[in-house]
Amino acid sequence: MRVSHKKLLILAVGILLFVYGLWQARDFIAGPRVYLESPFEGEVVEAIPLEVRGQAFDVVKFTLNGRTIFTDEDGNFKEKILLAPGVNDIEIYAEDKFGHQKKINRTVLLK
C-alpha cells in the first residue's frame, strides 16, 4: 500500500497545526503559576515583620491574606507582613485571565 506525497504533506501539516494549537493554549491549560520561596510550612520565626517572597506568572489578581500585592517585571514578589504571637496562617491567592485559581496556604509560628 503506497501513500501519496500529498497525503503525507496533509498529515504533517495537521500534526504541526495540532502542536501549535497546544503551544498557544499552554497558558489556558496551565493556569497561574506561583512559587513560594519563603516562608516554609511550619516554620518557626522569631522576628517580625515576616518577609513573604517568591515568583508568580500569568496572574491578573494576586493577593496575600486578602491584600492585593504586585510582582516586578520578572515575576518576583516580596512583601512583609506582621504576625501575631503563636500560630499564623498565610494565604497566597492567584487568578489568571481565564478565571483559573491557585491558592497556597502556609502556617508559621511566631515565638
Gaussian input, Z-matrix of N, CA and C with variables (Angstrom, degrees):
# hf/3-21g

backbone

0 1
 N
 C     1     B1
 C     2     B2     1     A1
 N     3     B3     2     A2     1     D1
 C     4     B4     3     A3     2     D2
 C     5     B5     4     A4     3     D3
 N     6     B6     5     A5     4     D4
 C     7     B7     6     A6     5     D5
 C     8     B8     7     A7     6     D6
 N     9     B9     8     A8     7     D7
 C    10    B10     9     A9     8     D8
 C    11    B11    10    A10     9     D9
 N    12    B12    11    A11    10    D10
 C    13    B13    12    A12    11    D11
 C    14    B14    13    A13    12    D12
 N    15    B15    14    A14    13    D13
 C    16    B16    15    A15    14    D14
 C    17    B17    16    A16    15    D15
 N    18    B18    17    A17    16    D16
 C    19    B19    18    A18    17    D17
 C    20    B20    19    A19    18    D18
 N    21    B21    20    A20    19    D19
 C    22    B22    21    A21    20    D20
 C    23    B23    22    A22    21    D21
 N    24    B24    23    A23    22    D22
 C    25    B25    24    A24    23    D23
 C    26    B26    25    A25    24    D24
 N    27    B27    26    A26    25    D25
 C    28    B28    27    A27    26    D26
 C    29    B29    28    A28    27    D27
 N    30    B30    29    A29    28    D28
 C    31    B31    30    A30    29    D29
 C    32    B32    31    A31    30    D30
 N    33    B33    32    A32    31    D31
 C    34    B34    33    A33    32    D32
 C    35    B35    34    A34    33    D33
 N    36    B36    35    A35    34    D34
 C    37    B37    36    A36    35    D35
 C    38    B38    37    A37    36    D36
 N    39    B39    38    A38    37    D37
 C    40    B40    39    A39    38    D38
 C    41    B41    40    A40    39    D39
 N    42    B42    41    A41    40    D40
 C    43    B43    42    A42    41    D41
 C    44    B44    43    A43    42    D42
 N    45    B45    44    A44    43    D43
 C    46    B46    45    A45    44    D44
 C    47    B47    46    A46    45    D45
 N    48    B48    47    A47    46    D46
 C    49    B49    48    A48    47    D47
 C    50    B50    49    A49    48    D48
 N    51    B51    50    A50    49    D49
 C    52    B52    51    A51    50    D50
 C    53    B53    52    A52    51    D51
 N    54    B54    53    A53    52    D52
 C    55    B55    54    A54    53    D53
 C    56    B56    55    A55    54    D54
 N    57    B57    56    A56    55    D55
 C    58    B58    57    A57    56    D56
 C    59    B59    58    A58    57    D57
 N    60    B60    59    A59    58    D58
 C    61    B61    60    A60    59    D59
 C    62    B62    61    A61    60    D60
 N    63    B63    62    A62    61    D61
 C    64    B64    63    A63    62    D62
 C    65    B65    64    A64    63    D63
 N    66    B66    65    A65    64    D64
 C    67    B67    66    A66    65    D65
 C    68    B68    67    A67    66    D66
 N    69    B69    68    A68    67    D67
 C    70    B70    69    A69    68    D68
 C    71    B71    70    A70    69    D69
 N    72    B72    71    A71    70    D70
 C    73    B73    72    A72    71    D71
 C    74    B74    73    A73    72    D72
 N    75    B75    74    A74    73    D73
 C    76    B76    75    A75    74    D74
 C    77    B77    76    A76    75    D75
 N    78    B78    77    A77    76    D76
 C    79    B79    78    A78    77    D77
 C    80    B80    79    A79    78    D78
 N    81    B81    80    A80    79    D79
 C    82    B82    81    A81    80    D80
 C    83    B83    82    A82    81    D81
 N    84    B84    83    A83    82    D82
 C    85    B85    84    A84    83    D83
 C    86    B86    85    A85    84    D84
 N    87    B87    86    A86    85    D85
 C    88    B88    87    A87    86    D86
 C    89    B89    88    A88    87    D87
 N    90    B90    89    A89    88    D88
 C    91    B91    90    A90    89    D89
 C    92    B92    91    A91    90    D90
 N    93    B93    92    A92    91    D91
 C    94    B94    93    A93    92    D92
 C    95    B95    94    A94    93    D93
 N    96    B96    95    A95    94    D94
 C    97    B97    96    A96    95    D95
 C    98    B98    97    A97    96    D96
 N    99    B99    98    A98    97    D97
 C   100   B100    99    A99    98    D98
 C   101   B101   100   A100    99    D99
 N   102   B102   101   A101   100   D100
 C   103   B103   102   A102   101   D101
 C   104   B104   103   A103   102   D102
 N   105   B105   104   A104   103   D103
 C   106   B106   105   A105   104   D104
 C   107   B107   106   A106   105   D105
 N   108   B108   107   A107   106   D106
 C   109   B109   108   A108   107   D107
 C   110   B110   109   A109   108   D108
 N   111   B111   110   A110   109   D109
 C   112   B112   111   A111   110   D110
 C   113   B113   112   A112   111   D111
 N   114   B114   113   A113   112   D112
 C   115   B115   114   A114   113   D113
 C   116   B116   115   A115   114   D114
 N   117   B117   116   A116   115   D115
 C   118   B118   117   A117   116   D116
 C   119   B119   118   A118   117   D117
 N   120   B120   119   A119   118   D118
 C   121   B121   120   A120   119   D119
 C   122   B122   121   A121   120   D120
 N   123   B123   122   A122   121   D121
 C   124   B124   123   A123   122   D122
 C   125   B125   124   A124   123   D123
 N   126   B126   125   A125   124   D124
 C   127   B127   126   A126   125   D125
 C   128   B128   127   A127   126   D126
 N   129   B129   128   A128   127   D127
 C   130   B130   129   A129   128   D128
 C   131   B131   130   A130   129   D129
 N   132   B132   131   A131   130   D130
 C   133   B133   132   A132   131   D131
 C   134   B134   133   A133   132   D132
 N   135   B135   134   A134   133   D133
 C   136   B136   135   A135   134   D134
 C   137   B137   136   A136   135   D135
 N   138   B138   137   A137   136   D136
 C   139   B139   138   A138   137   D137
 C   140   B140   139   A139   138   D138
 N   141   B141   140   A140   139   D139
 C   142   B142   141   A141   140   D140
 C   143   B143   142   A142   141   D141
 N   144   B144   143   A143   142   D142
 C   145   B145   144   A144   143   D143
 C   146   B146   145   A145   144   D144
 N   147   B147   146   A146   145   D145
 C   148   B148   147   A147   146   D146
 C   149   B149   148   A148   147   D147
 N   150   B150   149   A149   148   D148
 C   151   B151   150   A150   149   D149
 C   152   B152   151   A151   150   D150
 N   153   B153   152   A152   151   D151
 C   154   B154   153   A153   152   D152
 C   155   B155   154   A154   153   D153
 N   156   B156   155   A155   154   D154
 C   157   B157   156   A156   155   D155
 C   158   B158   157   A157   156   D156
 N   159   B159   158   A158   157   D157
 C   160   B160   159   A159   158   D158
 C   161   B161   160   A160   159   D159
 N   162   B162   161   A161   160   D160
 C   163   B163   162   A162   161   D161
 C   164   B164   163   A163   162   D162
 N   165   B165   164   A164   163   D163
 C   166   B166   165   A165   164   D164
 C   167   B167   166   A166   165   D165
 N   168   B168   167   A167   166   D166
 C   169   B169   168   A168   167   D167
 C   170   B170   169   A169   168   D168
 N   171   B171   170   A170   169   D169
 C   172   B172   171   A171   170   D170
 C   173   B173   172   A172   171   D171
 N   174   B174   173   A173   172   D172
 C   175   B175   174   A174   173   D173
 C   176   B176   175   A175   174   D174
 N   177   B177   176   A176   175   D175
 C   178   B178   177   A177   176   D176
 C   179   B179   178   A178   177   D177
 N   180   B180   179   A179   178   D178
 C   181   B181   180   A180   179   D179
 C   182   B182   181   A181   180   D180
 N   183   B183   182   A182   181   D181
 C   184   B184   183   A183   182   D182
 C   185   B185   184   A184   183   D183
 N   186   B186   185   A185   184   D184
 C   187   B187   186   A186   185   D185
 C   188   B188   187   A187   186   D186
 N   189   B189   188   A188   187   D187
 C   190   B190   189   A189   188   D188
 C   191   B191   190   A190   189   D189
 N   192   B192   191   A191   190   D190
 C   193   B193   192   A192   191   D191
 C   194   B194   193   A193   192   D192
 N   195   B195   194   A194   193   D193
 C   196   B196   195   A195   194   D194
 C   197   B197   196   A196   195   D195
 N   198   B198   197   A197   196   D196
 C   199   B199   198   A198   197   D197
 C   200   B200   199   A199   198   D198
 N   201   B201   200   A200   199   D199
 C   202   B202   201   A201   200   D200
 C   203   B203   202   A202   201   D201
 N   204   B204   203   A203   202   D202
 C   205   B205   204   A204   203   D203
 C   206   B206   205   A205   204   D204
 N   207   B207   206   A206   205   D205
 C   208   B208   207   A207   206   D206
 C   209   B209   208   A208   207   D207
 N   210   B210   209   A209   208   D208
 C   211   B211   210   A210   209   D209
 C   212   B212   211   A211   210   D210
 N   213   B213   212   A212   211   D211
 C   214   B214   213   A213   212   D212
 C   215   B215   214   A214   213   D213
 N   216   B216   215   A215   214   D214
 C   217   B217   216   A216   215   D215
 C   218   B218   217   A217   216   D216
 N   219   B219   218   A218   217   D217
 C   220   B220   219   A219   218   D218
 C   221   B221   220   A220   219   D219
 N   222   B222   221   A221   220   D220
 C   223   B223   222   A222   221   D221
 C   224   B224   223   A223   222   D222
 N   225   B225   224   A224   223   D223
 C   226   B226   225   A225   224   D224
 C   227   B227   226   A226   225   D225
 N   228   B228   227   A227   226   D226
 C   229   B229   228   A228   227   D227
 C   230   B230   229   A229   228   D228
 N   231   B231   230   A230   229   D229
 C   232   B232   231   A231   230   D230
 C   233   B233   232   A232   231   D231
 N   234   B234   233   A233   232   D232
 C   235   B235   234   A234   233   D233
 C   236   B236   235   A235   234   D234
 N   237   B237   236   A236   235   D235
 C   238   B238   237   A237   236   D236
 C   239   B239   238   A238   237   D237
 N   240   B240   239   A239   238   D238
 C   241   B241   240   A240   239   D239
 C   242   B242   241   A241   240   D240
 N   243   B243   242   A242   241   D241
 C   244   B244   243   A243   242   D242
 C   245   B245   244   A244   243   D243
 N   246   B246   245   A245   244   D244
 C   247   B247   246   A246   245   D245
 C   248   B248   247   A247   246   D246
 N   249   B249   248   A248   247   D247
 C   250   B250   249   A249   248   D248
 C   251   B251   250   A250   249   D249
 N   252   B252   251   A251   250   D250
 C   253   B253   252   A252   251   D251
 C   254   B254   253   A253   252   D252
 N   255   B255   254   A254   253   D253
 C   256   B256   255   A255   254   D254
 C   257   B257   256   A256   255   D255
 N   258   B258   257   A257   256   D256
 C   259   B259   258   A258   257   D257
 C   260   B260   259   A259   258   D258
 N   261   B261   260   A260   259   D259
 C   262   B262   261   A261   260   D260
 C   263   B263   262   A262   261   D261
 N   264   B264   263   A263   262   D262
 C   265   B265   264   A264   263   D263
 C   266   B266   265   A265   264   D264
 N   267   B267   266   A266   265   D265
 C   268   B268   267   A267   266   D266
 C   269   B269   268   A268   267   D267
 N   270   B270   269   A269   268   D268
 C   271   B271   270   A270   269   D269
 C   272   B272   271   A271   270   D270
 N   273   B273   272   A272   271   D271
 C   274   B274   273   A273   272   D272
 C   275   B275   274   A274   273   D273
 N   276   B276   275   A275   274   D274
 C   277   B277   276   A276   275   D275
 C   278   B278   277   A277   276   D276
 N   279   B279   278   A278   277   D277
 C   280   B280   279   A279   278   D278
 C   281   B281   280   A280   279   D279
 N   282   B282   281   A281   280   D280
 C   283   B283   282   A282   281   D281
 C   284   B284   283   A283   282   D282
 N   285   B285   284   A284   283   D283
 C   286   B286   285   A285   284   D284
 C   287   B287   286   A286   285   D285
 N   288   B288   287   A287   286   D286
 C   289   B289   288   A288   287   D287
 C   290   B290   289   A289   288   D288
 N   291   B291   290   A290   289   D289
 C   292   B292   291   A291   290   D290
 C   293   B293   292   A292   291   D291
 N   294   B294   293   A293   292   D292
 C   295   B295   294   A294   293   D293
 C   296   B296   295   A295   294   D294
 N   297   B297   296   A296   295   D295
 C   298   B298   297   A297   296   D296
 C   299   B299   298   A298   297   D297
 N   300   B300   299   A299   298   D298
 C   301   B301   300   A300   299   D299
 C   302   B302   301   A301   300   D300
 N   303   B303   302   A302   301   D301
 C   304   B304   303   A303   302   D302
 C   305   B305   304   A304   303   D303
 N   306   B306   305   A305   304   D304
 C   307   B307   306   A306   305   D305
 C   308   B308   307   A307   306   D306
 N   309   B309   308   A308   307   D307
 C   310   B310   309   A309   308   D308
 C   311   B311   310   A310   309   D309
 N   312   B312   311   A311   310   D310
 C   313   B313   312   A312   311   D311
 C   314   B314   313   A313   312   D312
 N   315   B315   314   A314   313   D313
 C   316   B316   315   A315   314   D314
 C   317   B317   316   A316   315   D315
 N   318   B318   317   A317   316   D316
 C   319   B319   318   A318   317   D317
 C   320   B320   319   A319   318   D318
 N   321   B321   320   A320   319   D319
 C   322   B322   321   A321   320   D320
 C   323   B323   322   A322   321   D321
 N   324   B324   323   A323   322   D322
 C   325   B325   324   A324   323   D323
 C   326   B326   325   A325   324   D324
 N   327   B327   326   A326   325   D325
 C   328   B328   327   A327   326   D326
 C   329   B329   328   A328   327   D327
 N   330   B330   329   A329   328   D328
 C   331   B331   330   A330   329   D329
 C   332   B332   331   A331   330   D330

   B1=1.4529
   B2=1.5190
   B3=1.3080
   B4=1.4506
   B5=1.5117
   B6=1.3252
   B7=1.4597
   B8=1.5180
   B9=1.3104
   B10=1.4660
   B11=1.5312
   B12=1.3118
   B13=1.4636
   B14=1.5249
   B15=1.3173
   B16=1.4691
   B17=1.5309
   B18=1.3279
   B19=1.4669
   B20=1.5231
   B21=1.3441
   B22=1.4666
   B23=1.5254
   B24=1.3357
   B25=1.4571
   B26=1.5267
   B27=1.3177
   B28=1.4648
   B29=1.5226
   B30=1.3261
   B31=1.4618
   B32=1.5292
   B33=1.3316
   B34=1.4685
   B35=1.5236
   B36=1.3095
   B37=1.4689
   B38=1.5254
   B39=1.3089
   B40=1.4665
   B41=1.5214
   B42=1.3171
   B43=1.4704
   B44=1.5264
   B45=1.3276
   B46=1.4659
   B47=1.5273
   B48=1.3243
   B49=1.4677
   B50=1.5231
   B51=1.3138
   B52=1.4627
   B53=1.5294
   B54=1.3281
   B55=1.4717
   B56=1.5284
   B57=1.3236
   B58=1.4652
   B59=1.5257
   B60=1.3082
   B61=1.4658
   B62=1.5199
   B63=1.3236
   B64=1.4731
   B65=1.5232
   B66=1.3258
   B67=1.4681
   B68=1.5285
   B69=1.3046
   B70=1.4577
   B71=1.5302
   B72=1.3152
   B73=1.4698
   B74=1.5187
   B75=1.3265
   B76=1.4651
   B77=1.5251
   B78=1.3465
   B79=1.4629
   B80=1.5209
   B81=1.3296
   B82=1.4595
   B83=1.5201
   B84=1.3191
   B85=1.4616
   B86=1.5225
   B87=1.3290
   B88=1.4673
   B89=1.5193
   B90=1.3142
   B91=1.4549
   B92=1.5207
   B93=1.3382
   B94=1.4633
   B95=1.5255
   B96=1.3244
   B97=1.4637
   B98=1.5284
   B99=1.3320
   B100=1.4678
   B101=1.5177
   B102=1.3185
   B103=1.4599
   B104=1.5228
   B105=1.3123
   B106=1.4610
   B107=1.5209
   B108=1.3310
   B109=1.4617
   B110=1.5255
   B111=1.3053
   B112=1.4606
   B113=1.5120
   B114=1.2939
   B115=1.4601
   B116=1.5325
   B117=1.3135
   B118=1.4514
   B119=1.5207
   B120=1.3162
   B121=1.4628
   B122=1.5262
   B123=1.3378
   B124=1.4591
   B125=1.5155
   B126=1.3150
   B127=1.4636
   B128=1.5282
   B129=1.3187
   B130=1.4621
   B131=1.5217
   B132=1.3237
   B133=1.4649
   B134=1.5192
   B135=1.3150
   B136=1.4620
   B137=1.5165
   B138=1.3139
   B139=1.4624
   B140=1.5243
   B141=1.3174
   B142=1.4538
   B143=1.5196
   B144=1.2845
   B145=1.4642
   B146=1.5272
   B147=1.3205
   B148=1.4568
   B149=1.5230
   B150=1.3313
   B151=1.4557
   B152=1.5260
   B153=1.3119
   B154=1.4627
   B155=1.5221
   B156=1.3509
   B157=1.4608
   B158=1.5306
   B159=1.3223
   B160=1.4541
   B161=1.5118
   B162=1.3224
   B163=1.4561
   B164=1.5247
   B165=1.3293
   B166=1.4619
   B167=1.5248
   B168=1.3228
   B169=1.4545
   B170=1.5218
   B171=1.3135
   B172=1.4691
   B173=1.5248
   B174=1.3338
   B175=1.4602
   B176=1.5256
   B177=1.3345
   B178=1.4618
   B179=1.5255
   B180=1.3225
   B181=1.4629
   B182=1.5188
   B183=1.3386
   B184=1.4505
   B185=1.5134
   B186=1.3557
   B187=1.4576
   B188=1.5240
   B189=1.3223
   B190=1.4600
   B191=1.5165
   B192=1.3307
   B193=1.4648
   B194=1.5301
   B195=1.3374
   B196=1.4593
   B197=1.5195
   B198=1.3171
   B199=1.4615
   B200=1.5226
   B201=1.3345
   B202=1.4559
   B203=1.5283
   B204=1.3337
   B205=1.4604
   B206=1.5179
   B207=1.3172
   B208=1.4577
   B209=1.5227
   B210=1.3201
   B211=1.4588
   B212=1.5253
   B213=1.3315
   B214=1.4603
   B215=1.5314
   B216=1.3304
   B217=1.4626
   B218=1.5222
   B219=1.3299
   B220=1.4647
   B221=1.5214
   B222=1.3340
   B223=1.4575
   B224=1.5140
   B225=1.3321
   B226=1.4682
   B227=1.5179
   B228=1.3229
   B229=1.4589
   B230=1.5160
   B231=1.3412
   B232=1.4588
   B233=1.5228
   B234=1.3093
   B235=1.4602
   B236=1.5201
   B237=1.3140
   B238=1.4638
   B239=1.5168
   B240=1.3467
   B241=1.4632
   B242=1.5241
   B243=1.3073
   B244=1.4599
   B245=1.5189
   B246=1.3123
   B247=1.4584
   B248=1.5145
   B249=1.3157
   B250=1.4646
   B251=1.5264
   B252=1.3079
   B253=1.4650
   B254=1.5243
   B255=1.3188
   B256=1.4594
   B257=1.5086
   B258=1.3347
   B259=1.4675
   B260=1.5242
   B261=1.3279
   B262=1.4628
   B263=1.5190
   B264=1.3348
   B265=1.4600
   B266=1.5267
   B267=1.3250
   B268=1.4563
   B269=1.5239
   B270=1.3523
   B271=1.4658
   B272=1.5185
   B273=1.3182
   B274=1.4670
   B275=1.5226
   B276=1.3300
   B277=1.4613
   B278=1.5225
   B279=1.3267
   B280=1.4632
   B281=1.5234
   B282=1.3198
   B283=1.4624
   B284=1.5212
   B285=1.3331
   B286=1.4632
   B287=1.5198
   B288=1.3308
   B289=1.4681
   B290=1.5257
   B291=1.3264
   B292=1.4625
   B293=1.5267
   B294=1.3457
   B295=1.4558
   B296=1.5167
   B297=1.3432
   B298=1.4618
   B299=1.5279
   B300=1.3199
   B301=1.4632
   B302=1.5211
   B303=1.3263
   B304=1.4530
   B305=1.5212
   B306=1.3375
   B307=1.4635
   B308=1.5166
   B309=1.3185
   B310=1.4571
   B311=1.5146
   B312=1.3067
   B313=1.4676
   B314=1.5223
   B315=1.3113
   B316=1.4657
   B317=1.5152
   B318=1.3087
   B319=1.4556
   B320=1.5223
   B321=1.3324
   B322=1.4624
   B323=1.5306
   B324=1.3087
   B325=1.4648
   B326=1.5089
   B327=1.3339
   B328=1.4513
   B329=1.5035
   B330=1.3471
   B331=1.4678
   B332=1.4988
   A1=108.48
   A2=116.40
   A3=121.84
   A4=110.25
   A5=114.27
   A6=120.29
   A7=107.23
   A8=115.81
   A9=119.05
   A10=110.75
   A11=114.22
   A12=120.45
   A13=111.22
   A14=115.46
   A15=120.10
   A16=110.34
   A17=117.26
   A18=120.57
   A19=110.99
   A20=117.58
   A21=120.80
   A22=111.22
   A23=116.23
   A24=120.64
   A25=110.85
   A26=117.34
   A27=121.14
   A28=110.68
   A29=117.41
   A30=121.59
   A31=111.29
   A32=116.57
   A33=120.97
   A34=110.91
   A35=118.01
   A36=121.61
   A37=109.70
   A38=117.37
   A39=120.62
   A40=112.08
   A41=116.70
   A42=120.96
   A43=110.04
   A44=116.97
   A45=120.44
   A46=111.61
   A47=117.20
   A48=120.70
   A49=111.27
   A50=117.37
   A51=121.15
   A52=110.70
   A53=116.66
   A54=121.08
   A55=110.16
   A56=117.58
   A57=121.22
   A58=110.48
   A59=117.86
   A60=121.08
   A61=112.07
   A62=116.74
   A63=119.79
   A64=111.19
   A65=116.85
   A66=120.81
   A67=110.48
   A68=117.47
   A69=121.05
   A70=111.91
   A71=117.67
   A72=121.88
   A73=112.27
   A74=118.99
   A75=121.73
   A76=112.49
   A77=118.47
   A78=120.19
   A79=110.95
   A80=116.75
   A81=119.95
   A82=111.00
   A83=116.35
   A84=120.99
   A85=111.22
   A86=117.61
   A87=121.77
   A88=113.08
   A89=118.58
   A90=120.73
   A91=110.74
   A92=117.54
   A93=119.58
   A94=110.93
   A95=115.68
   A96=120.74
   A97=107.97
   A98=115.43
   A99=121.15
   A100=108.21
   A101=115.31
   A102=122.10
   A103=107.48
   A104=116.71
   A105=122.32
   A106=108.82
   A107=115.90
   A108=121.69
   A109=112.20
   A110=116.18
   A111=120.84
   A112=108.39
   A113=119.46
   A114=130.43
   A115=111.18
   A116=114.58
   A117=121.60
   A118=109.66
   A119=116.95
   A120=121.69
   A121=109.41
   A122=116.07
   A123=122.10
   A124=114.53
   A125=117.30
   A126=120.64
   A127=110.91
   A128=115.99
   A129=122.46
   A130=107.17
   A131=116.15
   A132=120.67
   A133=109.34
   A134=114.82
   A135=119.88
   A136=112.56
   A137=117.12
   A138=120.29
   A139=110.01
   A140=114.71
   A141=120.09
   A142=107.48
   A143=121.15
   A144=126.17
   A145=112.07
   A146=115.08
   A147=122.43
   A148=108.56
   A149=116.51
   A150=120.55
   A151=109.58
   A152=115.67
   A153=122.84
   A154=106.01
   A155=116.71
   A156=118.67
   A157=111.00
   A158=113.54
   A159=120.50
   A160=110.92
   A161=115.63
   A162=122.23
   A163=109.52
   A164=115.19
   A165=120.99
   A166=109.06
   A167=115.31
   A168=121.27
   A169=109.43
   A170=115.79
   A171=123.04
   A172=111.73
   A173=116.87
   A174=120.96
   A175=109.56
   A176=115.32
   A177=120.89
   A178=110.54
   A179=116.26
   A180=121.71
   A181=106.56
   A182=115.51
   A183=120.06
   A184=108.38
   A185=117.08
   A186=119.92
   A187=111.58
   A188=114.10
   A189=123.38
   A190=105.96
   A191=116.70
   A192=122.71
   A193=111.68
   A194=115.93
   A195=121.40
   A196=115.00
   A197=118.55
   A198=122.90
   A199=108.86
   A200=116.92
   A201=121.42
   A202=110.57
   A203=115.24
   A204=121.14
   A205=108.51
   A206=116.27
   A207=121.30
   A208=110.55
   A209=114.98
   A210=121.55
   A211=108.76
   A212=115.54
   A213=118.88
   A214=108.65
   A215=116.77
   A216=120.16
   A217=113.54
   A218=117.58
   A219=121.28
   A220=113.09
   A221=117.27
   A222=121.11
   A223=114.50
   A224=117.61
   A225=120.87
   A226=111.07
   A227=115.79
   A228=120.31
   A229=108.81
   A230=114.30
   A231=121.46
   A232=106.47
   A233=116.56
   A234=122.38
   A235=109.58
   A236=116.06
   A237=120.90
   A238=108.45
   A239=115.07
   A240=120.27
   A241=108.82
   A242=114.02
   A243=120.29
   A244=109.13
   A245=115.68
   A246=121.26
   A247=109.73
   A248=115.53
   A249=121.64
   A250=107.95
   A251=118.41
   A252=119.03
   A253=110.57
   A254=116.62
   A255=121.10
   A256=111.95
   A257=115.29
   A258=122.36
   A259=110.28
   A260=116.12
   A261=122.86
   A262=109.03
   A263=115.76
   A264=121.77
   A265=108.96
   A266=115.33
   A267=122.21
   A268=107.13
   A269=116.11
   A270=120.04
   A271=110.29
   A272=115.07
   A273=122.19
   A274=106.46
   A275=116.21
   A276=121.73
   A277=108.30
   A278=116.40
   A279=121.52
   A280=109.09
   A281=114.41
   A282=121.13
   A283=108.09
   A284=116.44
   A285=119.62
   A286=110.69
   A287=116.60
   A288=121.04
   A289=113.34
   A290=117.33
   A291=120.93
   A292=112.35
   A293=117.23
   A294=121.24
   A295=114.67
   A296=118.29
   A297=120.37
   A298=108.77
   A299=115.94
   A300=121.01
   A301=111.10
   A302=114.07
   A303=120.83
   A304=108.03
   A305=115.81
   A306=121.44
   A307=108.85
   A308=115.14
   A309=121.83
   A310=107.02
   A311=116.18
   A312=121.48
   A313=109.84
   A314=115.43
   A315=121.86
   A316=108.42
   A317=115.10
   A318=121.54
   A319=107.49
   A320=115.59
   A321=120.87
   A322=108.84
   A323=115.76
   A324=121.76
   A325=108.79
   A326=116.25
   A327=121.62
   A328=108.33
   A329=116.15
   A330=121.32
   A331=110.98
   D1=122.21
   D2=-179.65
   D3=-102.17
   D4=139.46
   D5=176.27
   D6=-107.23
   D7=131.12
   D8=-177.04
   D9=-73.55
   D10=158.28
   D11=178.53
   D12=-62.65
   D13=-33.40
   D14=-179.64
   D15=-64.40
   D16=-43.18
   D17=179.42
   D18=-66.37
   D19=-39.48
   D20=177.50
   D21=-63.89
   D22=-39.76
   D23=178.13
   D24=-64.13
   D25=-43.86
   D26=178.42
   D27=-62.85
   D28=-41.60
   D29=177.53
   D30=-62.92
   D31=-44.06
   D32=179.83
   D33=-63.92
   D34=-42.68
   D35=178.29
   D36=-64.60
   D37=-40.58
   D38=178.23
   D39=-61.68
   D40=-42.95
   D41=178.54
   D42=-64.67
   D43=-43.22
   D44=178.75
   D45=-62.03
   D46=-42.20
   D47=177.97
   D48=-64.09
   D49=-38.96
   D50=178.30
   D51=-63.91
   D52=-47.36
   D53=179.29
   D54=-62.88
   D55=-42.01
   D56=177.96
   D57=-62.27
   D58=-40.83
   D59=177.61
   D60=-62.38
   D61=-42.48
   D62=176.03
   D63=-62.18
   D64=-41.84
   D65=179.55
   D66=-62.14
   D67=-42.92
   D68=-179.74
   D69=-69.53
   D70=-26.81
   D71=-178.64
   D72=-90.16
   D73=3.18
   D74=-174.21
   D75=-59.26
   D76=-39.00
   D77=179.20
   D78=-67.05
   D79=-38.63
   D80=178.66
   D81=-66.67
   D82=-40.73
   D83=-178.03
   D84=-71.07
   D85=-42.64
   D86=-173.65
   D87=-75.80
   D88=-35.22
   D89=-175.11
   D90=75.43
   D91=-170.09
   D92=-179.20
   D93=-69.86
   D94=143.68
   D95=178.81
   D96=-115.06
   D97=121.91
   D98=-179.14
   D99=-130.40
   D100=129.93
   D101=178.39
   D102=-122.73
   D103=115.17
   D104=-178.56
   D105=-97.92
   D106=115.12
   D107=-179.00
   D108=-85.67
   D109=-34.71
   D110=-177.13
   D111=-153.65
   D112=138.29
   D113=6.71
   D114=-86.69
   D115=165.14
   D116=175.14
   D117=-85.71
   D118=155.42
   D119=176.73
   D120=-60.79
   D121=128.95
   D122=177.25
   D123=77.36
   D124=9.70
   D125=-178.62
   D126=-63.44
   D127=140.06
   D128=175.59
   D129=-102.01
   D130=120.95
   D131=-178.69
   D132=-115.91
   D133=151.95
   D134=-178.95
   D135=-116.74
   D136=-15.94
   D137=-176.87
   D138=-119.80
   D139=144.82
   D140=173.62
   D141=-122.76
   D142=153.71
   D143=1.08
   D144=-74.89
   D145=156.76
   D146=178.14
   D147=-90.15
   D148=135.17
   D149=177.59
   D150=-94.17
   D151=121.76
   D152=175.97
   D153=-102.27
   D154=123.47
   D155=-177.11
   D156=-142.92
   D157=156.34
   D158=179.11
   D159=172.54
   D160=-154.43
   D161=179.30
   D162=-135.66
   D163=147.34
   D164=177.50
   D165=-140.69
   D166=137.99
   D167=-179.38
   D168=-132.41
   D169=147.97
   D170=177.36
   D171=59.96
   D172=45.22
   D173=178.30
   D174=-117.53
   D175=141.58
   D176=172.49
   D177=-114.16
   D178=-23.57
   D179=174.42
   D180=-128.36
   D181=127.29
   D182=-173.19
   D183=-145.04
   D184=118.54
   D185=-176.33
   D186=-131.51
   D187=153.53
   D188=173.33
   D189=-123.05
   D190=113.48
   D191=-176.27
   D192=51.43
   D193=39.96
   D194=176.11
   D195=85.64
   D196=-5.19
   D197=-179.38
   D198=-102.60
   D199=129.37
   D200=-178.84
   D201=-62.84
   D202=132.84
   D203=174.50
   D204=-126.89
   D205=166.54
   D206=-174.47
   D207=-129.19
   D208=156.74
   D209=176.06
   D210=-107.30
   D211=160.18
   D212=173.06
   D213=-83.54
   D214=-174.82
   D215=-176.20
   D216=-65.77
   D217=-17.41
   D218=177.54
   D219=-96.78
   D220=2.41
   D221=179.03
   D222=90.20
   D223=2.84
   D224=-179.73
   D225=-79.90
   D226=144.65
   D227=171.78
   D228=-133.86
   D229=152.42
   D230=179.50
   D231=-154.05
   D232=115.56
   D233=-178.47
   D234=-133.25
   D235=144.43
   D236=175.81
   D237=-104.70
   D238=138.28
   D239=178.37
   D240=-131.25
   D241=151.12
   D242=175.44
   D243=-88.76
   D244=144.12
   D245=179.50
   D246=-117.33
   D247=152.84
   D248=173.00
   D249=-92.43
   D250=153.98
   D251=175.70
   D252=-57.69
   D253=138.67
   D254=179.90
   D255=99.71
   D256=-148.98
   D257=-175.40
   D258=-82.39
   D259=133.51
   D260=178.96
   D261=-129.53
   D262=135.57
   D263=176.07
   D264=-101.33
   D265=135.13
   D266=178.66
   D267=-119.84
   D268=131.66
   D269=179.06
   D270=-125.68
   D271=125.35
   D272=171.46
   D273=-104.03
   D274=129.00
   D275=179.29
   D276=-124.14
   D277=131.66
   D278=178.01
   D279=-132.97
   D280=144.45
   D281=177.15
   D282=-137.95
   D283=138.39
   D284=178.26
   D285=-96.83
   D286=179.47
   D287=-176.05
   D288=-68.83
   D289=-11.87
   D290=178.19
   D291=-97.29
   D292=-0.20
   D293=-179.85
   D294=90.74
   D295=0.88
   D296=176.28
   D297=-69.74
   D298=140.06
   D299=-175.26
   D300=-120.35
   D301=152.78
   D302=173.53
   D303=-142.93
   D304=134.42
   D305=176.78
   D306=-123.18
   D307=139.80
   D308=172.65
   D309=-125.13
   D310=124.38
   D311=178.00
   D312=-113.50
   D313=136.19
   D314=175.62
   D315=-132.92
   D316=143.83
   D317=175.51
   D318=-115.44
   D319=128.31
   D320=178.32
   D321=-126.70
   D322=158.15
   D323=-179.13
   D324=-118.45
   D325=124.49
   D326=174.88
   D327=-96.63
   D328=118.28
   D329=179.38
   D330=-72.17

